[in-house]
Amino acid sequence: MGFLDDIIDETGAYKHVEQGSDAWDKIRVGRFTSSEMWRLLTPPKTKEAKEAGRLSETALSYVNVKVAETLTGQQKVSSYAYPIVFGKEQEPIAIEAFCQKTGFSWESIGFVAFGEHSGGSPDGIINGTDILEVKCPWAIETQLDYLMLTDQWDLLRLKPEYYWQIMSNLLFTQKEKGHFCAFDDRYPTDKKIVHIEVKPISEDFDKIITAIEKAVAAKLKLIQLLG
């Protein structure tokens, strides 16, 4: 297992892996992560494919990425460099503002493996019981979309990628509740922060587990086919 010996204990359970560390980079290679879980949950376009329980083209494209990562040992690098850097720079400011507004406490958490083929990295633990997901949009108009959100169902309808990211991390971490925070320091004080609470839904956990199982099967089949 190599470096995984230091990550997964003797029972096969996950350990927290610090974000940005070499182990964090390595363990993500080939894994279906919470930030991209929406791709596995995207339904196929045809009725026939849906009834057959097939993966969508979006999901299969993501499977190909993970096969490529597994074969090369390297992560696919995002091409949206500046927005990512902007978000990372703003994230500590957003977390501090969020805690000041809510009175919540925050602590860091690393990558949480879910089995051998998936996992996620929440943006922190809140009050020791919940998880936090922070978004700091680069485009100035994006905060307007977040300001229209009122509950987790709006999040699912309008920003499903973030809903499934939080729901996946709730499954992976087994925490009690998720907090979605959209932060833009360029807005007036009363519009800088959008806060949505996300409660775990057992049916959605089942959907995530099923999607991961199908994706893992497709990934291993393609790897075997390629020899």
matplotlib code that plots the C-alpha trace (Angstrom):
import matplotlib.pyplot as plt

x = [0.0, 3.0, 2.0, -1.5, -0.1, 0.2, -3.4, -5.6, -5.6, -5.6, -9.4, -9.5, -11.1, -10.0, -7.7, -7.7, -5.1, -3.9, -4.9, -2.0, 0.3, 2.1, -0.2, -3.3, -2.2, -1.4, -4.5, -6.7, -5.2, -7.8, -10.5, -14.0, -14.1, -16.9, -16.3, -17.0, -19.7, -22.4, -20.9, -21.6, -25.1, -26.0, -28.6, -28.3, -30.2, -32.3, -35.1, -33.6, -30.3, -32.1, -34.2, -31.1, -29.3, -26.4, -23.9, -24.4, -21.9, -20.9, -20.3, -18.3, -16.2, -15.3, -14.5, -12.1, -10.3, -9.9, -8.6, -6.1, -5.0, -4.6, -2.5, -0.3, -0.2, -1.0, -4.0, -5.8, -4.8, -7.6, -7.3, -9.1, -6.1, -6.9, -10.4, -9.0, -6.2, -8.7, -10.9, -8.1, -6.9, -10.4, -11.2, -9.6, -11.3, -14.6, -14.2, -13.4, -16.3, -18.6, -17.6, -18.0, -21.5, -22.7, -20.6, -19.6, -16.2, -14.0, -11.2, -9.4, -9.9, -8.0, -9.0, -11.4, -11.1, -14.3, -13.1, -10.3, -11.9, -13.5, -13.4, -13.6, -12.1, -14.6, -13.5, -13.6, -15.5, -18.0, -18.6, -17.1, -20.2, -20.8, -19.0, -18.4, -18.2, -17.0, -17.4, -15.7, -16.7, -14.2, -16.9, -18.6, -22.1, -22.0, -22.9, -26.3, -27.1, -26.2, -28.3, -31.3, -30.8, -33.1, -32.6, -30.9, -33.6, -32.8, -29.1, -30.0, -32.1, -29.8, -26.3, -26.5, -22.8, -22.4, -25.4, -23.9, -20.4, -21.8, -24.0, -21.1, -18.9, -21.7, -21.7, -17.9, -17.4, -20.7, -21.1, -24.5, -25.1, -23.5, -23.1, -22.8, -21.2, -20.9, -18.7, -17.9, -16.1, -16.9, -20.6, -22.3, -22.1, -25.6, -24.9, -21.3, -22.3, -25.0, -25.4, -27.5, -27.8, -27.8, -29.2, -28.2, -30.7, -30.4, -32.0, -29.3, -26.6, -27.9, -27.8, -24.2, -23.1, -24.8, -23.2, -19.8, -20.2, -21.1, -18.3, -15.7, -16.9, -16.6, -13.2, -11.8, -13.3, -11.6, -8.2, -8.5, -9.4, -6.3, -4.2]
y = [0.0, 2.4, 5.8, 4.6, 2.7, 6.0, 7.1, 4.1, 2.2, -1.5, -1.7, 0.1, 3.2, 6.6, 9.0, 12.8, 13.9, 17.5, 19.6, 20.6, 18.0, 15.4, 12.7, 14.8, 15.2, 11.5, 10.1, 12.2, 10.7, 8.4, 9.1, 10.4, 13.5, 15.4, 18.5, 16.6, 14.2, 16.1, 14.6, 11.1, 12.2, 13.7, 11.5, 10.2, 12.0, 9.1, 7.3, 3.9, 4.7, 6.0, 2.8, 0.7, 2.5, 3.5, 6.3, 9.5, 10.9, 13.5, 10.7, 8.6, 11.5, 11.9, 8.2, 8.6, 11.4, 9.1, 6.3, 8.6, 9.8, 6.2, 5.3, 8.4, 8.9, 12.6, 14.7, 16.5, 20.2, 22.8, 25.4, 28.1, 29.2, 32.8, 32.1, 29.2, 31.4, 34.2, 31.7, 30.3, 33.8, 34.9, 31.7, 32.5, 35.9, 34.3, 31.8, 34.5, 36.7, 33.6, 32.8, 36.4, 36.6, 33.2, 32.9, 29.4, 27.9, 26.5, 24.0, 22.6, 19.2, 17.4, 14.9, 12.3, 9.0, 7.0, 3.6, 3.2, 5.2, 8.3, 11.0, 14.7, 17.7, 19.9, 23.5, 22.9, 21.6, 23.8, 23.5, 20.1, 18.6, 20.1, 20.7, 24.0, 24.6, 28.1, 29.7, 32.9, 33.8, 35.6, 37.0, 39.9, 39.0, 35.4, 36.5, 37.6, 34.0, 33.0, 35.8, 34.2, 31.0, 30.5, 26.8, 23.6, 22.8, 26.1, 25.0, 21.6, 23.3, 26.2, 25.0, 21.2, 20.8, 22.4, 20.6, 17.2, 18.3, 19.0, 15.9, 13.8, 15.3, 14.7, 11.1, 10.8, 12.5, 11.4, 14.9, 16.2, 19.1, 21.1, 24.9, 26.5, 29.9, 32.2, 35.2, 38.3, 41.1, 43.5, 43.7, 45.7, 44.3, 42.7, 41.0, 39.8, 36.4, 33.9, 31.1, 28.0, 25.0, 21.5, 18.6, 15.0, 13.1, 9.3, 8.8, 11.1, 9.2, 6.1, 7.9, 8.9, 5.4, 3.8, 6.4, 5.8, 2.0, 2.3, 4.7, 2.5, -0.6, 1.4, 2.7, -0.8, -2.3, 0.2, -0.2, -3.9, -3.5, -1.4, -4.0]
z = [0.0, 0.4, 1.7, 2.4, 5.4, 7.2, 6.2, 6.7, 10.0, 10.6, 10.4, 7.0, 8.5, 7.3, 9.0, 8.5, 6.0, 6.2, 3.2, 1.0, 2.3, 0.0, 1.5, 0.7, -2.9, -3.3, -1.7, -4.0, -7.1, -8.7, -6.0, -6.7, -4.5, -2.9, -5.0, -8.2, -6.8, -8.7, -11.9, -10.7, -9.7, -13.1, -14.6, -18.2, -20.9, -22.3, -20.6, -21.6, -19.9, -16.8, -16.5, -17.0, -14.2, -16.5, -15.7, -17.6, -20.1, -17.5, -15.0, -17.5, -18.4, -14.7, -14.5, -17.4, -15.5, -12.5, -14.7, -16.2, -12.7, -11.6, -14.6, -14.4, -10.7, -11.2, -10.5, -13.3, -13.0, -13.2, -15.9, -13.9, -12.0, -11.0, -9.6, -7.5, -6.1, -5.4, -3.5, -1.5, -0.5, 0.5, 2.4, 5.8, 5.7, 4.9, 7.8, 10.3, 9.1, 9.3, 12.8, 13.9, 12.5, 13.9, 17.0, 15.9, 16.5, 13.7, 13.3, 10.3, 8.9, 6.2, 3.5, 4.7, 2.8, 2.1, 1.2, -1.3, -4.2, -2.8, -0.1, 0.5, 2.2, 4.1, 4.7, 8.4, 11.4, 13.1, 16.9, 16.8, 15.3, 11.9, 8.6, 6.7, 3.0, 1.9, -1.5, -2.4, -5.9, -8.2, -10.6, -8.8, -10.0, -8.6, -5.1, -6.5, -7.2, -3.6, -2.1, -3.7, -1.7, 1.3, 2.2, 1.2, -1.4, -3.2, -3.0, -4.6, -7.3, -8.1, -7.1, -7.1, -7.3, -3.9, -2.4, -3.4, -2.2, 1.3, 1.3, 0.3, 3.1, 5.6, 4.6, 4.6, 8.0, 9.7, 11.1, 12.2, 9.8, 7.0, 6.7, 3.3, 3.4, 0.3, 1.0, -1.0, 0.8, -2.0, -1.1, 1.6, 5.1, 5.1, 1.8, 2.3, 3.8, 2.7, 5.2, 4.4, 6.8, 5.2, 7.1, 6.2, 4.0, 4.2, 0.8, -0.7, 1.1, -0.6, -4.0, -3.4, -2.3, -5.4, -7.7, -6.2, -6.5, -10.2, -10.9, -9.1, -11.1, -14.4, -13.4, -12.5, -15.6, -17.8, -16.0, -16.4, -20.1, -20.7, -19.0]

ax = plt.figure().add_subplot(projection="3d")
ax.plot(x, y, z, "-o")
ax.set_aspect("equal")
plt.show()
